Amino acid sequence: EKLPGHTFARWAFYAPNVVSAPVIGLVWVWMLDTQYGIINQYFGQSIPWLTNPSWSIYGVSLASIWWDLGLAFILFLAGLQEVDPVLLEAAKVDGAKRFQSLRFVVVPLLRRSFVLILTLQCISTFRIFSQVKVMTNGGPAGSSSSVVEYIYDYGIAKFELGYAATLSLLLFILIVAINLILRKIFPDDDK
């Protein structure tokens, strides 16, 4: 439905995805600062989001989810626009309530969008690098380190290119395997 402000809402949800990951990392470092961060100020807490090994993964995850969420919203919106209004009208004529129409008509038609978003988010999770490097540099005590950062450290910092290339190939195989598993779990019915 085209509610008032729908264009602004689309822009607002997708805007973080346009900004580069290092900039997002810097903004969130400021927002999650233990003493002066607006998140802690808002909640009246002093949570060490990026300096405590128990909390650092949550701080990086919060920034990464906020950064990636816009793409998922846009893909769901595209999927919703593909839902034929005739199907919703037919469900309404058959006596389906709004929730039943959502559950039995809309959600099954969004299955392809769900699979695409799940696949893209799995890939995004494995390839996270910039946010971690900017926000915590893998610390404290390696608690927020990522696979790509580990590959980077061996390939660039330690100059062990063979080992880094092998790790990269294993990461590629893992991502392909996860993608194949997702396609097996959620087969494409349009064949």
Order of alpha helices (4+ residues) and beta strands (2+ residues): alpha-alpha-alpha-alpha-alpha-alpha-alpha-alpha-alpha-alpha
